[in-house]
Amino acid sequence: MFSVSKFWATFFYVGLLRPAPGTWGSAAAVIAAWGIVEWRGYVALAALTVMMFVLGWAVTAMETKGKDDHDPSEIVIDEVVGQWIALLPVAIGLSHSGASFWTLWPGVLTAFVAFRLFDIWKPGPVGWADRQEGPLGVMLDDVIAGLLAAVVVALGAWVAHG
């Protein structure tokens, strides 16, 4: 039976892929970001990130209601939001350079790897957010991991280009 909340929570069912559904969700987020950035640029990516956060909060609440596991691995909409945040410096850089998304592949790769590492490792504030109960905690740890990864991307670009 089709469930709209499951469709979105799993980001078009990508979260059902095994092993490592979070990594699959992040990879799908990179591909989606590529399309969004090429279509309408970083402003669209930022706006859709905010919308996806709100949607993610809602569908995570629906998918986890009455269940013991407040953060099941198949819910990857949180990874999508975090990965898009991590990619924002790349998207902003593209707006200044006029290049296409994959021209800045080192930034894309750095955003992907840094986000996955922060999301898996859960240092400091990421771990704190992950321990929060409910759908906000599910979303928030990935937002913070995405922000940390975005800082890594921005610092990497600054070091590489001064």
C-alpha positions, 0 to 999 in steps of 0.5 A, spaced: 500 500 500 502 506 497 504 511 503 505 518 502 509 519 508 513 513 507 515 515 500 517 522 502 521 519 509 525 514 505 526 519 499 523 516 493 524 509 497 532 510 497 532 509 504 530 502 503 536 500 499 541 496 503 546 496 506 548 503 509 541 506 507 543 513 510 549 513 505 544 511 499 540 517 501 546 522 501 548 520 494 541 521 492 541 527 495 547 529 491 544 527 485 537 531 486 542 537 488 545 537 482 538 537 478 536 543 483 542 547 482 543 546 474 535 548 474 535 554 479 541 555 482 543 556 490 537 560 492 532 554 490 537 549 493 536 553 500 529 554 499 528 547 498 532 545 503 528 549 508 521 546 505 524 539 506 526 540 513 519 542 514 516 536 510 521 531 513 519 533 520 512 532 519 513 525 515 518 523 520 513 524 526 508 520 522 512 514 520 515 513 527 508 515 531 507 509 536 513 505 534 519 504 539 525 506 534 524 514 533 530 514 528 529 508 523 534 507 518 530 507 512 528 514 514 533 518 510 529 525 508 534 527 514 540 525 510 537 529 504 537 535 508 543 535 511 547 533 505 543 539 501 546 544 507 553 541 506 552 542 498 550 549 499 557 552 499 559 549 492 552 551 490 554 558 492 561 558 489 557 555 482 553 562 482 560 566 482 563 562 477 558 560 472 561 553 472 556 547 472 555 543 478 561 537 477 566 542 475 567 543 482 567 536 484 572 536 489 567 540 493 561 536 492 566 530 494 568 533 500 561 535 502 559 528 501 564 525 505 564 530 511 557 530 511 557 522 512 563 522 517 559 527 521 553 524 521 556 517 523 561 519 528 556 524 531 561 529 534 559 534 540 552 538 538 551 532 532 551 527 538 547 531 542 541 533 537 541 525 535 539 524 543 533 528 543 527 524 542 522 525 537 522 527 529 526 534 531 532 530 534 532 526 527 532 532 523 536 536 527 542 532 528 543 531 520 542 539 520 548 540 524 552 535 521 550 538 514 552 545 517 559 542 520 560 539 513 559 546 509 564 549 514 569 544 512 567 545 504 568 553 505 574 552 509 577 547 503 575 552 498 578 558 501 585 554 502 585 552 495 583 558 492 585 564 497 
